[in-house]
Amino acid sequence: MTVRKIFDPEEDSVSVPFAATVLNGATAIPGYTVYGTAGVEGALTTDTTGTVTFYLEHAGTQSLTVPYGARLVISEDIKDYTAEISTVNGASDLDNIENSFTMNVAGEETVTFTNRVNGVNVILKKIGVSSETQEVVSDHLGGAEFTIYIDSDRTTVATGKIDLDGTTTSIQLKNLISSDDDGIFFAGTLDIGTYYLHEVKAPAGYIPVFDSSEG
């Protein structure tokens, strides 16, 4: 039966735009270099609105130096991402942001935050492929059975999240059977990581592909 790597968002990560605004109360602090040396390529200096914009891929980090007494507002536009914030002086009791975050800085502070993918929506379906031509002969097949693992030697079954009657529910991804209507055997969210798909049983009239390659 096939064991195939099916999902590794770390390899295909998307850069996410973040914006950080430095304020004195409600007043913007323009021309303040929050990262690097002013005038040097790669430095981040606030514009007239007190804002800098930068991009982070999954697990990417960015440190910002914020002046004493300032208020820092950080935001990002994609709800599936969270930036984890770490500070030296404990500028805030909150240690993460989701979409927007505001904190007051008690002393000149270096704030480091890391972009993390909360989860990625995934739809997995079974299709029929000719063993001779490798062409698709059916765009969906029902009755195939799959288990998804987090390791290639198939010792630990993966967990995914599905919407069940309007509630997000975690399930073990074991013995999933493809639908006769559309061939789909999983539609939900997977956390960041690499997953291995094992075809436990082929549909009637078909044989599994004996292939241990990754892709």
Summary of the structure (lengths in Angstrom):
residues: 215
radius of gyration: 23.4
end to end distance: 15.4
largest distance: 71.0
contacts: 607
relative contact order: 0.20
helix: 0%
strand: 50%
